């Protein structure tokens, strides 16, 4: 994926996919980390800040291109305890015009996260 970004630095989808990968590894429970450590000599690691960096780059190269990118930005901001920015991006994901199943998923998850934040 990083090679794809090198070849086309304006490809927001590649940035999004790298962000998804980073988020998945940052969000991995301890027991899955133990399994990964047994399989890999040096298991992959990442942070929410690193994931956020890629989601932000995707948004910078093509603003509002994908509802799931907005959702993931909101989730990253929640993980790093920046509630104000989390709410901003979760509202954008919730209000994104639903055209695809991904848009519907982003809408529903953002709506639930916002409801949980307000309660």
N, C-alpha and C positions, 0 to 999 in steps of 0.2 A: 504494500500500500504506500509506503513512504516513497518508493520509486515512482509510483503513479503521480504523487504530488510533485516530485522533482521534474517529471516530464511535463506536467501541466499544473503549474501552481495556482491556476484559477479554477480548478475542479473542486467545487464545494462538496460534491458527493464523496470524494476520497477523504477529505478532511473529516466529514461526518463519520465515515466508516472507521477511521483511525480513532476518533473520539469514542465511538461505541466500544471498540476493542479495549481502550484504556479504562473506560467506565466499568466494563465487565470484570476486568482484573482488579480494579480498585475495590469493587463491591463483592469480591469473592469471599465467602465465609472461611474461617480458619481451617475447617476440616477439608475443604476443597484445596486450600493451599498446601496442606500436608500431602494430599494425594498428588498434586502437581509436583511437589518437591521430590516425591518418590519416583515419578516418571521422568522428570527433567533434571539434569545436573544442576541447572540454574533456572528455576521456574520464572516465567515472565511476571513482572510486577508493574504497577502503575499507581497513579493517584487521581483523585477527583480533580485536582488542579490541572493535571496534565490533560485529562479528558476535556475539561472545560476550555483549555487553550485551543484544542482542535475544533470543538463546536463553535467557539467564537470566530476562529479563522474561516470556517465554513460560512458563517453568517456574514462575515466581512466581505467575502468574495462574491456572495450572492444573497443579499438580504431577503428574508422570509421565503426562502426556496423550498423549505420542507418543515412541515409541522412537527415531525419527530425531533428535528434539531432544536427547535424551540423548547419542546418538552424536556429534552436531555439537558439543555442549558439550565432550565428551572430546577431539575433534579440535582445537578451538580451544585448549584448555588445553595440548595437545601442542605446538601451533605457538608458544605464548607461553612454553614451557619450564616449565610447572607440572605436573610428572609426577604428583605426589600427587593433585591434583584430576582430572587426565586419567584416571588409573586408576579413581578413584571413579565417574566418569560412564560410562566405558567398561564397567565391570563392571555398572552398572545397565542399560545398553543390551543387553549380552550376556545378562543374566538376565531381561530383560523377556519376559513371556509372548507367544509368537509366535502371532498371530492373522491377520496380513496379510502380503502380500509385502514391504511396507516393514519390518515387524518382523523378518522373516527376513533381509533385507538388513542391517539394523542389527545383528542378532545376529552374522552372519557377519563383517562388517567389524570390529565391536568385538572379537570373538574373535581375529581376525588381528592387530589393533593391540596387543592385550594380550600375545599370544604374542611379537610383535616387541619389545615393551618388556621382557619378562622375559628374552629370549635375549641 
